[in-house]
Amino acid sequence: MKSTVPNTLYILFACFSILVNAPQSVAQQNSQAKQTVEIKIGYLRAYAPQLALSVLDVPPRDEGVAGAKVAINDNNTTGKFLGQSFTLDVVETKPDADVIPAFQQMMEHGEKYILTDVSAKQLLSIADIAKQNGVLLFNVGATDDILREQECRSNVFHIAPTRSMLADGLAQYLIWKQWRNWVLLYGSHEPDQLFADAIRRSAKRFGAKIVEERLYKDTGTARRTDSGIVQVQRQMPVFTQGLPEHDVVIVADESEVFGSYVPYHTWTPRPVAGTAGLVPSSWHPASEQWGGSQIQNRFLKATGRRMLGKDMQAWTAARIIGEAATRTNSADPAKIETFIKDENFSIAAFKGQKVSFRRWNWQLRQPILLGDGHGVVSTSPQEGFLHQFSELDTLGIDQPETACKLN
């Protein structure tokens, strides 16, 4: 008689394999779903189509938002192993709108971490409401120094560099080049005036001399017309005629009224810097040093374009949240805030060194890239500008200078 033992063993093994590889039960699936923690990140954006003197300088429709989306994907790559799921909710308002209703709606949706790309006035209108409700704000757009100084808040982290940081980054390079005599051309709108103030402060701080200033008034004429190039070619040399001897022309024109017309049109041939020519920023689309090509390639694959400064600022903000959630293995805003505010906190940002927060006003200390339309010319802080704690603190308002009083 033929033995049935081998067949019996085979049947038992097959049944065991089926049990091991069988689809999870509904209870198991529900239990696993309950273990996944959703971390909701909001993006409050004041948006309106912007004009530029060159069509090549018109900001992309998704500027900033695209960087946050790439960071969300990066967060989820790590978060899935810890049962964490990151989502992004983008809410848009107009630049002059009351953002409080939109912000309250985001809080009702359970968003405890909100990236803001709004004006200083709009940000201040929600900062205290956010604090009362345990919401952390990450400023990725506003460069106003006042938000980090007289109007600083303990629950607002500033990822965007300040105007003073941008101006100092530019000034250090000009001093390093021994270009100490500056002409300052500034526009008539408030942002232009604020950047001009930052340039004046940098000149005094680093020993440069502004030999003359000239105001360019916005008369409200068309920025681009068929006869525009002819008009510019005639008007800009006249506007810059008769200046004292100088090494460089610095432009303060955040409003995009005249600045892009200054290079190659000055009466005396001189380099141009500021908001035109050599421009300081938190990032440059051609930056590929320090592993920058890695983030650039990921961003290009996801969006079809190169990464801009605001994209990097939003990416960094969302990654800070993701890093804190991963390290603490928690979605609790209190735990994440404590982790971010720890004196040892830092994060990699493809800028040659880890970046961290200034504890006196929660501004992210970071290198400033100086670039033209084609590439990165230099990175500040420059060699020789020393600091007792961090050379990055030679950019912007240092602790002994700060007017911030955090509660």
VEXDREN-247317 format. One record per residue (C-alpha): residue number from 1; x, y, z. Coordinates in steps of 0.05 Angstrom, whole numbers. Example, Ala and Ser with C-alpha at 12.3 -4.5 7.8 and 13.67 -1.06 7.14 Angstrom:
BEGIN
(site 1,(246,-90,156))
(site 2,(273,-21,143))
***
This chain:
BEGIN
(site 1,(0,0,0))
(site 2,(25,69,-19))
(site 3,(40,116,40))
(site 4,(-4,178,48))
(site 5,(44,215,95))
(site 6,(78,257,41))
(site 7,(11,279,13))
(site 8,(-13,298,83))
(site 9,(49,340,95))
(site 10,(40,373,28))
(site 11,(-32,391,44))
(site 12,(-13,419,112))
(site 13,(43,461,82))
(site 14,(-4,488,28))
(site 15,(-56,507,80))
(site 16,(-3,543,121))
(site 17,(21,582,59))
(site 18,(-50,603,44))
(site 19,(-60,628,114))
(site 20,(5,666,114))
(site 21,(-6,698,46))
(site 22,(-81,709,52))
(site 23,(-108,780,46))
(site 24,(-115,815,113))
(site 25,(-182,811,147))
(site 26,(-225,873,150))
(site 27,(-209,879,224))
(site 28,(-135,876,210))
(site 29,(-141,928,155))
(site 30,(-182,974,200))
(site 31,(-132,965,256))
(site 32,(-74,983,209))
(site 33,(-112,1044,182))
(site 34,(-123,1069,252))
(site 35,(-47,1066,263))
(site 36,(-34,1114,206))
(site 37,(-31,1185,231))
(site 38,(-49,1241,183))
(site 39,(-9,1305,189))
(site 40,(-45,1361,154))
(site 41,(-4,1419,128))
(site 42,(-38,1481,101))
(site 43,(-12,1532,51))
(site 44,(-45,1600,56))
(site 45,(-28,1641,-5))
(site 46,(-45,1712,-26))
(site 47,(-42,1708,-101))
(site 48,(-54,1754,-160))
(site 49,(-21,1752,-228))
(site 50,(42,1793,-226))
(site 51,(72,1836,-280))
(site 52,(146,1838,-297))
(site 53,(187,1880,-344))
(site 54,(208,1816,-380))
(site 55,(160,1760,-395))
(site 56,(216,1713,-373))
(site 57,(211,1741,-303))
(site 58,(136,1730,-293))
(site 59,(130,1683,-233))
(site 60,(102,1613,-247))
(site 61,(30,1602,-226))
(site 62,(51,1549,-175))
(site 63,(112,1586,-147))
(site 64,(122,1563,-75))
(site 65,(65,1513,-77))
(site 66,(106,1468,-123))
(site 67,(163,1466,-72))
(site 68,(115,1447,-16))
(site 69,(86,1390,-58))
(site 70,(154,1361,-71))
(site 71,(169,1364,3))
(site 72,(104,1329,20))
(site 73,(126,1271,-25))
(site 74,(194,1270,10))
(site 75,(159,1269,77))
(site 76,(114,1212,58))
(site 77,(173,1171,32))
(site 78,(199,1168,104))
(site 79,(133,1175,140))
(site 80,(102,1112,111))
(site 81,(150,1070,153))
(site 82,(126,1105,216))
(site 83,(52,1104,199))
(site 84,(52,1179,183))
(site 85,(16,1208,123))
(site 86,(28,1281,103))
(site 87,(-23,1321,63))
(site 88,(-23,1392,34))
(site 89,(-84,1438,30))
(site 90,(-73,1501,-11))
(site 91,(-119,1560,1))
(site 92,(-114,1624,-40))
(site 93,(-137,1694,-25))
(site 94,(-123,1761,-57))
(site 95,(-64,1805,-35))
(site 96,(-109,1858,-5))
(site 97,(-161,1810,25))
(site 98,(-179,1795,97))
(site 99,(-146,1726,107))
(site 100,(-178,1712,175))
(site 101,(-239,1674,148))
(site 102,(-196,1630,103))
(site 103,(-148,1617,161))
(site 104,(-205,1598,208))
(site 105,(-232,1550,157))
(site 106,(-164,1517,152))
(site 107,(-162,1509,228))
(site 108,(-231,1477,226))
(site 109,(-203,1425,178))
(site 110,(-152,1406,231))
(site 111,(-91,1440,201))
(site 112,(-41,1455,256))
(site 113,(18,1472,211))
(site 114,(7,1527,160))
(site 115,(56,1555,110))
(site 116,(41,1628,95))
(site 117,(56,1667,32))
(site 118,(20,1731,49))
(site 119,(37,1803,64))
(site 120,(65,1825,131))
(site 121,(-2,1857,149))
(site 122,(-41,1794,132))
(site 123,(7,1750,171))
(site 124,(2,1793,233))
(site 125,(-74,1790,229))
(site 126,(-74,1715,241))
(site 127,(-11,1705,283))
(site 128,(-44,1714,351))
(site 129,(-105,1674,330))
(site 130,(-59,1618,310))
(site 131,(-23,1620,377))
(site 132,(-88,1617,416))
(site 133,(-107,1554,377))
(site 134,(-40,1519,380))
(site 135,(-24,1530,306))
(site 136,(47,1538,281))
(site 137,(59,1586,223))
(site 138,(117,1582,174))
(site 139,(129,1646,136))
(site 140,(154,1627,66))
(site 141,(140,1692,30))
(site 142,(146,1757,70))
(site 143,(216,1787,75))
(site 144,(196,1845,121))
(site 145,(245,1854,178))
(site 146,(190,1880,223))
(site 147,(159,1811,227))
(site 148,(223,1786,261))
(site 149,(234,1848,302))
(site 150,(181,1895,331))
(site 151,(124,1849,311))
(site 152,(157,1781,324))
(site 153,(115,1723,349))
(site 154,(136,1659,385))
(site 155,(93,1614,341))
(site 156,(117,1642,274))
(site 157,(179,1610,241))
(site 158,(209,1651,185))
(site 159,(238,1611,128))
(site 160,(242,1668,78))
(site 161,(304,1711,88))
(site 162,(295,1783,109))
(site 163,(311,1843,66))
(site 164,(368,1858,113))
(site 165,(396,1787,102))
(site 166,(392,1795,27))
(site 167,(424,1864,29))
(site 168,(480,1841,75))
(site 169,(494,1781,31))
(site 170,(501,1827,-29))
(site 171,(541,1879,10))
(site 172,(592,1828,34))
(site 173,(608,1807,-37))
(site 174,(614,1879,-61))
(site 175,(661,1895,-3))
(site 176,(701,1832,-18))
(site 177,(708,1857,-90))
(site 178,(731,1925,-63))
(site 179,(671,1959,-95))
(site 180,(658,2006,-38))
(site 181,(627,2067,-73))
(site 182,(554,2055,-89))
(site 183,(499,2092,-126))
(site 184,(429,2074,-101))
(site 185,(370,2078,-149))
(site 186,(304,2063,-115))
(site 187,(230,2060,-134))
(site 188,(172,2099,-105))
(site 189,(132,2040,-77))
(site 190,(136,2017,-4))
(site 191,(173,1951,-18))
(site 192,(225,1989,-58))
(site 193,(235,2038,-1))
(site 194,(243,1981,49))
(site 195,(296,1947,7))
(site 196,(331,2014,-2))
(site 197,(332,2021,74))
(site 198,(364,1953,79))
(site 199,(417,1973,29))
(site 200,(432,2036,69))
(site 201,(439,1995,133))
(site 202,(486,1946,98))
(site 203,(530,2002,71))
(site 204,(538,2031,140))
(site 205,(550,1962,172))
(site 206,(604,1940,124))
(site 207,(639,2005,108))
(site 208,(612,2022,39))
(site 209,(593,2092,17))
(site 210,(530,2111,-20))
(site 211,(556,2169,-61))
(site 212,(487,2188,-88))
(site 213,(415,2165,-87))
(site 214,(362,2176,-140))
(site 215,(287,2163,-137))
(site 216,(252,2134,-198))
(site 217,(178,2153,-193))
(site 218,(126,2106,-221))
(site 219,(83,2149,-266))
(site 220,(35,2091,-282))
(site 221,(55,2084,-355))
(site 222,(54,2018,-391))
(site 223,(112,1973,-371))
(site 224,(118,1940,-439))
(site 225,(100,1974,-504))
(site 226,(124,1969,-576))
(site 227,(164,2032,-567))
(site 228,(189,2013,-497))
(site 229,(259,1993,-517))
(site 230,(269,2058,-554))
(site 231,(244,2098,-494))
(site 232,(288,2060,-445))
(site 233,(349,2068,-489))
(site 234,(338,2143,-488))
(site 235,(313,2153,-416))
(site 236,(357,2108,-373))
(site 237,(424,2139,-393))
(site 238,(394,2208,-378))
(site 239,(368,2184,-311))
(site 240,(438,2159,-292))
(site 241,(476,2218,-322))
(site 242,(521,2262,-279))
(site 243,(532,2213,-222))
(site 244,(594,2219,-178))
(site 245,(650,2169,-188))
(site 246,(624,2101,-166))
(site 247,(640,2026,-170))
(site 248,(570,1996,-175))
(site 249,(497,2015,-184))
(site 250,(449,1984,-135))
(site 251,(376,1980,-154))
(site 252,(318,1975,-104))
(site 253,(257,1960,-147))
(site 254,(217,1902,-118))
(site 255,(156,1929,-155))
(site 256,(187,1916,-223))
(site 257,(177,1985,-251))
(site 258,(246,2003,-278))
(site 259,(300,1959,-248))
(site 260,(309,1909,-305))
(site 261,(322,1966,-353))
(site 262,(383,1991,-314))
(site 263,(436,1940,-336))
(site 264,(472,1961,-400))
(site 265,(435,2028,-401))
(site 266,(473,2069,-349))
(site 267,(509,2131,-373))
(site 268,(574,2106,-343))
(site 269,(589,2032,-354))
(site 270,(584,2000,-285))
(site 271,(560,1933,-257))
(site 272,(488,1932,-231))
(site 273,(464,1894,-169))
(site 274,(404,1891,-122))
(site 275,(337,1873,-152))
(site 276,(369,1872,-221))
(site 277,(435,1848,-248))
(site 278,(468,1811,-191))
(site 279,(409,1790,-147))
(site 280,(412,1762,-76))
(site 281,(363,1706,-60))
(site 282,(352,1644,-18))
(site 283,(360,1599,-78))
(site 284,(378,1600,-152))
(site 285,(349,1556,-207))
(site 286,(419,1540,-232))
(site 287,(447,1520,-163))
(site 288,(474,1449,-165))
(site 289,(529,1451,-112))
(site 290,(525,1413,-46))
(site 291,(477,1362,-75))
(site 292,(433,1415,-105))
(site 293,(427,1376,-170))
(site 294,(389,1322,-131))
(site 295,(333,1368,-108))
(site 296,(334,1404,-175))
(site 297,(324,1339,-213))
(site 298,(268,1317,-167))
(site 299,(234,1384,-173))
(site 300,(242,1386,-249))
(site 301,(213,1317,-256))
(site 302,(153,1336,-213))
(site 303,(139,1405,-242))
(site 304,(172,1411,-310))
(site 305,(212,1473,-289))
(site 306,(271,1494,-247))
(site 307,(267,1511,-173))
(site 308,(260,1584,-152))
(site 309,(273,1618,-85))
(site 310,(202,1614,-59))
(site 311,(198,1540,-80))
(site 312,(259,1525,-38))
(site 313,(230,1565,21))
(site 314,(165,1526,19))
(site 315,(202,1460,10))
(site 316,(246,1475,70))
(site 317,(186,1493,114))
(site 318,(148,1429,97))
(site 319,(211,1388,107))
(site 320,(223,1420,176))
(site 321,(154,1396,196))
(site 322,(167,1327,167))
(site 323,(234,1321,200))
(site 324,(205,1341,268))
(site 325,(147,1292,260))
(site 326,(195,1236,241))
(site 327,(244,1249,296))
(site 328,(191,1254,350))
(site 329,(147,1200,319))
(site 330,(89,1246,335))
(site 331,(38,1292,304))
(site 332,(29,1331,368))
(site 333,(41,1405,352))
(site 334,(69,1417,422))
(site 335,(121,1362,414))
(site 336,(139,1385,344))
(site 337,(146,1457,366))
(site 338,(191,1436,424))
(site 339,(234,1396,376))
(site 340,(241,1452,326))
(site 341,(258,1502,381))
(site 342,(312,1458,410))
(site 343,(380,1493,406))
(site 344,(409,1433,369))
(site 345,(356,1431,314))
(site 346,(381,1437,242))
(site 347,(362,1413,174))
(site 348,(398,1401,108))
(site 349,(378,1450,53))
(site 350,(429,1438,-3))
(site 351,(468,1501,14))
(site 352,(534,1473,38))
(site 353,(516,1471,111))
(site 354,(457,1454,156))
(site 355,(411,1512,171))
(site 356,(380,1528,238))
(site 357,(336,1579,273))
(site 358,(357,1641,310))
(site 359,(328,1632,378))
(site 360,(317,1706,390))
(site 361,(266,1715,333))
(site 362,(258,1646,299))
(site 363,(288,1669,233))
(site 364,(322,1613,194))
(site 365,(396,1629,188))
(site 366,(419,1610,118))
(site 367,(469,1627,64))
(site 368,(449,1678,11))
(site 369,(461,1661,-62))
(site 370,(482,1716,-110))
(site 371,(463,1702,-182))
(site 372,(448,1732,-249))
(site 373,(402,1704,-302))
(site 374,(448,1646,-318))
(site 375,(483,1622,-255))
(site 376,(507,1630,-184))
(site 377,(563,1681,-180))
(site 378,(578,1674,-106))
(site 379,(549,1654,-39))
(site 380,(549,1695,25))
(site 381,(573,1699,80))
(site 382,(638,1716,46))
(site 383,(707,1695,70))
(site 384,(734,1740,124))
(site 385,(667,1761,154))
(site 386,(672,1728,222))
(site 387,(623,1718,279))
(site 388,(632,1690,350))
(site 389,(575,1641,342))
(site 390,(558,1630,268))
(site 391,(582,1665,206))
(site 392,(511,1661,181))
(site 393,(493,1712,235))
(site 394,(534,1764,197))
(site 395,(473,1766,151))
(site 396,(414,1806,177))
(site 397,(396,1829,248))
(site 398,(443,1798,299))
(site 399,(422,1782,371))
(site 400,(453,1844,403))
(site 401,(415,1888,352))
(site 402,(347,1854,356))
(site 403,(284,1891,378))
(site 404,(246,1825,384))
(site 405,(217,1808,452))
(site 406,(186,1739,449))
(site 407,(134,1720,500))
***
